[in-house]
């Protein structure tokens, strides 16, 4: 279950890895085009669920509550052997709280707690799910909070590899040799791109 572009990407990578295993799997989910392309049968397309800020979620509260109700009902109806939540904490933590471990739940890219004040780690640990932390300091923080956590590493380590050297990249972009290249990475949500890219430019 992923609710934004970044989660859809990570869930698709996870699905692709699981599909390489010898045992047969049926994967049903909530996600976007990348999950579908990786082999998940989508119950709901969550491509436009991810937003930033506090105003938009408040304006869409009825829509989110309806989605939450529909997703929880679908999980109870399907009764999967395992529910994997991916990122998207505002929604996925509510799903986990409603289901309380029935079915068993694993949370891949759980919410960050190492840099937050308060007892968020203990509250998440109390939900009784297996946490799959992608950063070692997050695993340590969750462990200190009493969570069932495993450090699994970050998929970006395997994904980020230079495809061409800089001169080849410049030539493909039509830039002169030795020119300075700057990457602008405003985010994965449409809101982020619309708000941040003009400022960056």
Backbone as CSV, one residue per row, in Angstrom:
resi,resn,N_x,N_y,N_z,CA_x,CA_y,CA_z,C_x,C_y,C_z
1,UNK,0.843,-1.175,0.000,0.000,0.000,0.000,0.882,1.229,0.000
2,UNK,0.840,1.960,-1.111,1.614,3.185,-1.273,0.672,4.295,-1.699
3,UNK,0.935,5.513,-1.218,0.000,6.588,-1.515,0.591,7.790,-2.193
4,UNK,1.790,7.721,-2.686,2.392,8.841,-3.382,3.452,8.297,-4.332
5,UNK,3.987,9.134,-5.199,4.897,8.676,-6.250,6.120,7.976,-5.671
6,UNK,6.752,8.565,-4.651,7.961,7.952,-4.100,7.664,6.576,-3.518
7,UNK,6.539,6.427,-2.826,6.156,5.124,-2.290,5.831,4.131,-3.391
8,UNK,5.201,4.620,-4.459,4.883,3.771,-5.610,6.168,3.216,-6.225
9,UNK,7.202,4.059,-6.322,8.495,3.618,-6.860,9.104,2.548,-5.963
10,UNK,9.138,2.809,-4.652,9.757,1.849,-3.726,8.961,0.540,-3.668
11,UNK,7.645,0.638,-3.688,6.814,-0.572,-3.680,7.035,-1.383,-4.954
12,UNK,7.160,-0.713,-6.101,7.397,-1.412,-7.369,8.730,-2.152,-7.341
13,UNK,9.757,-1.530,-6.777,11.055,-2.200,-6.654,10.953,-3.424,-5.749
14,UNK,10.203,-3.292,-4.664,9.996,-4.413,-3.747,9.238,-5.549,-4.441
15,UNK,8.204,-5.205,-5.188,7.432,-6.211,-5.930,8.327,-6.936,-6.926
16,UNK,9.143,-6.191,-7.660,10.042,-6.801,-8.648,10.987,-7.787,-7.971
17,UNK,11.492,-7.427,-6.798,12.392,-8.322,-6.063,11.639,-9.564,-5.586
18,UNK,10.446,-9.380,-5.058,9.653,-10.527,-4.590,9.302,-11.467,-5.739
19,UNK,9.052,-10.899,-6.916,8.697,-11.724,-8.078,9.871,-12.565,-8.568
20,UNK,11.096,-12.189,-8.185,12.264,-12.993,-8.560,12.403,-14.247,-7.700
21,UNK,11.669,-14.306,-6.614,11.735,-15.461,-5.713,11.024,-16.657,-6.348
22,UNK,11.421,-17.886,-5.957,10.850,-19.062,-6.617,9.393,-19.356,-6.273
23,UNK,8.899,-18.865,-5.132,7.519,-19.203,-4.758,6.526,-18.259,-5.445
24,UNK,5.355,-18.765,-5.811,4.361,-17.924,-6.498,3.717,-16.928,-5.530
25,UNK,3.493,-15.737,-6.002,2.873,-14.696,-5.189,1.760,-14.025,-5.970
26,UNK,0.700,-13.696,-5.275,-0.336,-12.846,-5.852,-0.266,-11.526,-5.100
27,UNK,-0.018,-10.454,-5.801,0.145,-9.152,-5.166,-0.994,-8.244,-5.592
28,UNK,-1.741,-7.803,-4.590,-2.846,-6.878,-4.788,-2.506,-5.629,-3.996
29,UNK,-2.838,-4.467,-4.505,-2.416,-3.305,-3.752,-3.126,-2.019,-4.065
30,UNK,-2.679,-1.014,-3.335,-3.077,0.364,-3.527,-1.807,1.080,-3.952
31,UNK,-1.809,1.685,-5.126,-0.592,2.323,-5.614,-0.832,2.976,-6.953
32,UNK,0.274,3.134,-7.679,0.208,3.817,-8.957,0.690,2.962,-10.104
33,UNK,1.016,3.617,-11.184,1.363,2.937,-12.428,2.605,2.058,-12.270
34,UNK,3.565,2.463,-11.444,4.788,1.668,-11.293,4.494,0.337,-10.608
35,UNK,3.634,0.360,-9.590,3.246,-0.893,-8.938,2.503,-1.792,-9.919
36,UNK,1.609,-1.207,-10.696,0.855,-1.981,-11.679,1.805,-2.593,-12.700
37,UNK,2.769,-1.801,-13.182,3.739,-2.308,-14.152,4.602,-3.421,-13.564
38,UNK,4.822,-3.373,-12.250,5.639,-4.401,-11.590,4.863,-5.685,-11.339
39,UNK,3.529,-5.652,-11.551,2.755,-6.878,-11.419,1.698,-6.878,-10.336
40,UNK,1.436,-5.734,-9.711,0.382,-5.667,-8.695,-0.966,-5.415,-9.353
41,UNK,-1.984,-6.123,-8.888,-3.357,-5.831,-9.304,-3.856,-4.709,-8.401
42,UNK,-4.121,-3.542,-8.964,-4.484,-2.392,-8.139,-5.963,-2.394,-7.775
43,UNK,-6.213,-2.272,-6.473,-7.573,-2.091,-5.975,-7.978,-0.626,-6.103
44,UNK,-7.026,0.259,-5.807,-7.249,1.697,-5.890,-5.990,2.330,-6.470
45,UNK,-6.161,3.298,-7.345,-5.039,4.054,-7.889,-4.816,5.262,-6.988
46,UNK,-3.659,5.292,-6.324,-3.373,6.363,-5.366,-2.432,7.416,-5.940
47,UNK,-2.330,7.489,-7.237,-1.382,8.410,-7.888,-1.550,9.855,-7.451
48,UNK,-2.773,10.263,-7.147,-2.989,11.667,-6.779,-3.307,11.845,-5.298
49,UNK,-2.987,10.857,-4.474,-3.307,10.945,-3.048,-2.293,11.780,-2.267
50,UNK,-1.064,11.848,-2.713,-0.017,12.532,-1.963,-0.104,14.041,-2.098
51,UNK,-0.161,14.732,-0.968,-0.161,16.189,-0.943,0.809,16.656,0.131
52,UNK,1.127,17.942,0.110,1.978,18.504,1.148,1.243,19.643,1.836
53,UNK,1.708,19.974,3.022,1.110,21.078,3.768,-0.043,20.616,4.637
54,UNK,-0.751,21.588,5.205,-1.857,21.294,6.118,-3.208,21.714,5.554
55,UNK,-3.207,22.648,4.623,-4.470,23.183,4.113,-5.169,22.182,3.204
56,UNK,-4.454,21.637,2.220,-5.079,20.718,1.255,-5.668,19.484,1.946
57,UNK,-4.941,18.833,2.881,-5.559,17.689,3.565,-6.837,18.054,4.316
58,UNK,-6.869,19.233,4.927,-8.078,19.660,5.638,-9.230,19.845,4.659
59,UNK,-8.938,20.437,3.502,-9.982,20.646,2.496,-10.500,19.331,1.921
60,UNK,-9.647,18.297,1.948,-10.028,17.003,1.371,-10.329,15.946,2.430
61,UNK,-10.612,16.355,3.644,-10.744,15.398,4.747,-11.828,14.346,4.482
62,UNK,-12.947,14.740,3.914,-14.015,13.753,3.635,-13.542,12.723,2.621
63,UNK,-12.846,13.190,1.600,-12.319,12.293,0.571,-11.336,11.293,1.188
64,UNK,-10.439,11.782,2.062,-9.465,10.887,2.690,-10.120,9.901,3.640
65,UNK,-11.111,10.345,4.387,-11.814,9.433,5.293,-12.544,8.343,4.509
66,UNK,-13.125,8.709,3.361,-13.795,7.725,2.514,-12.785,6.725,1.954
67,UNK,-11.628,7.226,1.496,-10.582,6.339,0.996,-10.093,5.401,2.097
68,UNK,-9.907,5.945,3.279,-9.444,5.141,4.409,-10.437,4.021,4.706
69,UNK,-11.705,4.366,4.766,-12.748,3.369,5.015,-12.762,2.299,3.922
70,UNK,-12.652,2.723,2.664,-12.690,1.784,1.548,-11.480,0.852,1.538
71,UNK,-10.298,1.398,1.842,-9.080,0.581,1.863,-9.150,-0.442,2.996
72,UNK,-9.548,-0.009,4.169,-9.638,-0.934,5.320,-10.657,-2.034,5.020
73,UNK,-11.783,-1.676,4.439,-12.800,-2.677,4.086,-12.250,-3.657,3.054
74,UNK,-11.503,-3.170,2.079,-10.928,-4.050,1.050,-9.921,-5.014,1.656
75,UNK,-9.082,-4.538,2.559,-8.098,-5.423,3.212,-8.817,-6.498,4.018
76,UNK,-9.841,-6.119,4.746,-10.605,-7.109,5.538,-11.305,-8.120,4.635
77,UNK,-11.780,-7.659,3.488,-12.464,-8.558,2.555,-11.485,-9.544,1.916
78,UNK,-10.341,-9.054,1.483,-9.358,-9.885,0.782,-8.598,-10.807,1.730
79,UNK,-8.359,-10.325,2.965,-7.611,-11.077,3.968,-6.265,-11.571,3.427
80,UNK,-5.366,-10.656,3.088,-4.058,-11.082,2.571,-3.235,-11.767,3.658
81,UNK,-2.254,-12.565,3.237,-1.359,-13.201,4.201,-0.460,-12.175,4.868
82,UNK,-0.169,-11.079,4.162,0.673,-10.013,4.687,0.266,-8.702,4.031
83,UNK,0.183,-7.647,4.830,-0.063,-6.308,4.319,1.234,-5.524,4.463
84,UNK,1.737,-4.992,3.352,2.961,-4.192,3.375,2.580,-2.738,3.136
85,UNK,2.842,-1.922,4.146,2.625,-0.482,4.033,3.933,0.151,3.578
86,UNK,3.848,1.125,2.685,5.056,1.780,2.166,4.910,3.286,2.345
87,UNK,5.743,3.851,3.247,5.792,5.296,3.460,4.387,5.824,3.749
88,UNK,4.017,7.015,3.290,2.679,7.602,3.373,2.082,7.497,4.780
89,UNK,2.807,8.022,5.806,2.426,7.765,7.199,1.076,8.320,7.629
90,UNK,0.678,9.483,7.121,-0.596,10.053,7.549,-1.759,9.112,7.304
91,UNK,-1.686,8.349,6.248,-2.736,7.396,5.882,-2.428,6.007,6.431
92,UNK,-1.203,5.534,6.171,-0.860,4.146,6.498,-0.859,3.855,7.991
93,UNK,-0.518,4.827,8.830,-0.578,4.588,10.271,-2.020,4.401,10.731
94,UNK,-2.938,5.106,10.084,-4.360,4.920,10.427,-4.856,3.543,9.983
95,UNK,-4.376,3.081,8.834,-4.723,1.729,8.379,-4.203,0.700,9.384
96,UNK,-2.943,0.853,9.780,-2.339,-0.089,10.741,-3.086,-0.077,12.065
97,UNK,-3.464,1.103,12.541,-4.188,1.204,13.807,-5.559,0.540,13.717
98,UNK,-6.224,0.684,12.585,-7.554,0.086,12.414,-7.486,-1.431,12.335
99,UNK,-6.439,-1.950,11.702,-6.344,-3.403,11.492,-5.699,-4.130,12.662
100,UNK,-4.833,-3.454,13.425,-4.194,-4.019,14.616,-3.606,-5.406,14.396
101,UNK,-2.854,-5.560,13.308,-2.139,-6.815,13.089,-2.949,-7.924,12.453
102,UNK,-4.167,-7.659,12.024,-4.999,-8.669,11.345,-5.373,-8.145,9.973
103,UNK,-4.648,-8.439,8.947,-3.566,-9.415,8.802,-2.248,-8.876,9.378
104,UNK,-1.221,-9.742,9.419,0.096,-9.255,9.832,0.530,-8.103,8.922
105,UNK,1.221,-7.130,9.521,1.603,-5.927,8.791,3.110,-5.731,8.864
106,UNK,3.700,-5.388,7.714,5.089,-4.946,7.648,5.066,-3.528,7.100
107,UNK,5.864,-2.659,7.694,5.914,-1.266,7.256,7.300,-0.994,6.676
108,UNK,7.353,-0.834,5.354,8.586,-0.556,4.618,8.688,0.959,4.456
109,UNK,9.815,1.548,4.804,9.981,2.997,4.888,9.036,3.570,5.937
110,UNK,9.143,3.071,7.182,8.270,3.618,8.226,8.603,5.083,8.492
111,UNK,7.701,5.799,9.173,7.941,7.222,9.439,9.246,7.428,10.209
112,UNK,9.925,8.530,9.916,11.169,8.831,10.625,10.856,9.203,12.069
113,UNK,11.629,8.641,12.987,11.460,8.970,14.401,12.760,9.453,15.037
114,UNK,13.894,9.199,14.415,15.176,9.532,15.033,15.365,11.034,15.218
115,UNK,14.728,11.839,14.396,14.905,13.289,14.460,13.680,14.002,15.037
116,UNK,12.736,13.232,15.546,11.508,13.836,16.074,11.485,13.774,17.589
117,UNK,10.913,14.783,18.180,10.724,14.781,19.630,9.434,14.034,19.940
118,UNK,9.278,13.665,21.190,8.048,13.001,21.601,8.170,11.490,21.537
119,UNK,7.046,10.830,21.653,7.022,9.367,21.755,6.435,8.693,20.523
120,UNK,6.641,9.288,19.358,6.086,8.721,18.126,6.587,7.288,17.911
121,UNK,7.867,7.036,18.190,8.422,5.695,18.033,7.687,4.669,18.879
122,UNK,7.385,5.023,20.133,6.654,4.095,21.016,5.229,3.889,20.536
123,UNK,4.604,4.965,20.042,3.227,4.829,19.537,3.185,3.907,18.324
124,UNK,4.158,4.036,17.443,4.204,3.167,16.259,4.535,1.737,16.679
125,UNK,5.470,1.581,17.621,5.826,0.244,18.120,4.607,-0.463,18.704
126,UNK,3.725,0.288,19.351,2.538,-0.290,19.985,1.543,-0.855,18.976
127,UNK,1.687,-0.496,17.702,0.768,-1.009,16.678,1.077,-2.469,16.315
128,UNK,2.209,-2.995,16.776,2.500,-4.421,16.639,2.814,-4.887,15.234
129,UNK,3.507,-4.071,14.460,3.861,-4.500,13.115,5.375,-4.600,12.993
130,UNK,5.836,-5.308,11.970,7.262,-5.405,11.686,7.669,-4.189,10.882
131,UNK,8.662,-3.470,11.361,9.155,-2.283,10.680,10.406,-2.641,9.891
132,UNK,10.448,-2.229,8.637,11.589,-2.481,7.760,12.272,-1.145,7.504
133,UNK,13.229,-0.812,8.377,13.897,0.488,8.316,14.972,0.489,7.244
134,UNK,15.032,1.567,6.499,15.992,1.675,5.403,17.242,2.466,5.786
135,UNK,17.228,3.074,6.969,18.378,3.831,7.464,18.787,3.271,8.827
136,UNK,20.081,3.081,9.059,20.510,2.435,10.305,20.126,3.203,11.563
137,UNK,20.182,4.539,11.526,19.831,5.309,12.724,18.334,5.256,13.004
138,UNK,17.520,5.040,11.977,16.086,4.844,12.196,15.827,3.505,12.877
139,UNK,16.535,2.475,12.425,16.401,1.161,13.065,16.789,1.248,14.533
140,UNK,17.861,1.952,14.835,18.309,2.113,16.226,17.259,2.850,17.056
141,UNK,16.686,3.916,16.501,15.677,4.690,17.223,14.430,3.854,17.486
142,UNK,14.008,3.084,16.495,12.832,2.230,16.685,13.120,1.114,17.686
143,UNK,14.308,0.569,17.630,14.689,-0.473,18.575,14.624,0.067,20.004
144,UNK,15.124,1.290,20.207,15.083,1.930,21.527,13.643,2.162,21.982
145,UNK,12.723,2.325,21.026,11.310,2.542,21.352,10.565,1.228,21.575
146,UNK,11.267,0.096,21.412,10.639,-1.205,21.650,9.928,-1.797,20.461
147,UNK,10.245,-1.320,19.266,9.568,-1.810,18.057,10.218,-3.079,17.534
148,UNK,9.444,-3.857,16.803,9.943,-5.022,16.069,10.485,-4.480,14.750
149,UNK,11.787,-4.216,14.691,12.377,-3.525,13.547,13.554,-4.311,13.000
150,UNK,13.691,-4.261,11.674,14.850,-4.838,10.991,15.420,-3.764,10.082
151,UNK,16.745,-3.615,10.082,17.397,-2.710,9.144,17.591,-3.481,7.847
152,UNK,17.004,-2.974,6.753,17.057,-3.690,5.471,17.897,-2.967,4.418
153,UNK,18.386,-1.772,4.740,19.168,-1.012,3.773,18.267,-0.205,2.856
154,UNK,18.873,0.769,2.209,18.116,1.671,1.342,18.283,1.251,-0.117
155,UNK,17.193,1.117,-0.870,17.292,0.683,-2.270,18.058,1.651,-3.155
156,UNK,18.194,2.900,-2.744,18.932,3.870,-3.559,20.389,3.457,-3.726
157,UNK,20.908,2.708,-2.777,22.298,2.241,-2.876,22.482,1.393,-4.131
158,UNK,21.475,0.585,-4.453,21.543,-0.256,-5.649,21.107,0.488,-6.908
159,UNK,20.256,1.496,-6.750,19.685,2.189,-7.901,20.594,3.262,-8.479
160,UNK,21.278,3.988,-7.611,22.022,5.166,-8.061,23.401,4.751,-8.549
161,UNK,23.517,4.645,-9.835,24.784,4.306,-10.472,24.952,5.235,-11.664
162,UNK,26.136,5.834,-11.846,26.332,6.691,-13.015,26.149,5.900,-14.302
163,UNK,25.307,6.401,-15.201,25.052,5.690,-16.458,26.076,6.070,-17.519
164,UNK,26.535,7.325,-17.503,27.545,7.785,-18.440,28.502,8.672,-17.660
165,UNK,29.707,8.847,-18.176,30.575,9.826,-17.531,30.070,11.221,-17.908
166,UNK,30.585,12.220,-17.227,30.065,13.575,-17.373,30.183,14.129,-18.789
167,UNK,31.259,13.810,-19.485,31.415,14.323,-20.854,30.357,13.753,-21.792
168,UNK,30.063,12.470,-21.639,29.015,11.844,-22.468,27.659,12.458,-22.124
169,UNK,27.382,12.665,-20.840,26.114,13.260,-20.419,25.975,14.676,-21.000
170,UNK,27.034,15.474,-20.913,26.986,16.833,-21.462,26.693,16.795,-22.969
171,UNK,27.374,15.881,-23.682,27.176,15.772,-25.134,25.725,15.416,-25.437
172,UNK,25.142,14.497,-24.676,23.746,14.101,-24.916,22.768,15.229,-24.639
173,UNK,23.136,16.117,-23.707,22.281,17.261,-23.388,22.566,18.464,-24.287
174,UNK,23.578,18.325,-25.171,23.924,19.418,-26.066,24.685,20.534,-25.373
175,UNK,25.384,20.200,-24.288,26.147,21.194,-23.543,27.612,21.132,-23.952
176,UNK,28.279,22.251,-23.807,29.702,22.276,-24.171,30.528,21.526,-23.133
177,UNK,31.631,20.951,-23.592,32.524,20.195,-22.708,33.002,21.098,-21.585
178,UNK,33.016,20.570,-20.384,33.495,21.323,-19.228,32.482,22.276,-18.624
179,UNK,31.277,22.359,-19.219,30.269,23.261,-18.656,29.765,22.714,-17.318
180,UNK,29.309,23.606,-16.480,28.804,23.215,-15.161,27.359,22.726,-15.297
181,UNK,27.054,21.617,-14.654,25.715,21.031,-14.712,25.154,21.012,-13.293
182,UNK,23.937,21.525,-13.135,23.286,21.571,-11.831,21.961,20.820,-11.937
183,UNK,21.739,19.896,-11.025,20.466,19.164,-10.993,19.490,19.845,-10.054
184,UNK,18.268,20.015,-10.486,17.212,20.569,-9.645,16.219,19.460,-9.343
185,UNK,16.024,19.164,-8.076,15.179,18.048,-7.664,14.093,18.555,-6.712
186,UNK,13.010,19.108,-7.255,11.994,19.726,-6.396,11.130,18.740,-5.622
187,UNK,11.065,17.488,-6.017,10.239,16.509,-5.313,9.453,15.655,-6.282
188,UNK,8.615,14.793,-5.724,7.875,13.853,-6.568,6.396,14.193,-6.684
189,UNK,5.904,15.074,-5.830,4.484,15.427,-5.889,4.273,16.639,-6.785
190,UNK,3.140,16.676,-7.463,2.836,17.793,-8.364,2.883,19.118,-7.619
191,UNK,2.388,19.124,-6.382,2.407,20.323,-5.554,3.836,20.813,-5.326
192,UNK,4.733,19.883,-5.016,6.130,20.239,-4.765,6.759,20.862,-6.012
193,UNK,6.533,20.221,-7.152,7.107,20.725,-8.402,6.557,22.124,-8.687
194,UNK,5.240,22.306,-8.565,4.619,23.603,-8.857,5.110,24.700,-7.919
195,UNK,5.322,24.361,-6.654,5.722,25.376,-5.672,7.232,25.602,-5.633
196,UNK,8.006,24.528,-5.752,9.445,24.642,-5.522,10.271,24.901,-6.791
197,UNK,9.860,24.329,-7.921,10.665,24.486,-9.117,10.810,25.947,-9.556
198,UNK,9.738,26.761,-9.560,9.911,28.177,-9.931,10.916,28.899,-9.028
199,UNK,10.882,28.592,-7.731,11.825,29.222,-6.797,13.243,28.774,-7.111
200,UNK,13.415,27.463,-7.355,14.728,26.945,-7.687,15.261,27.570,-8.981
201,UNK,14.377,27.672,-9.978,14.793,28.254,-11.258,15.174,29.725,-11.076
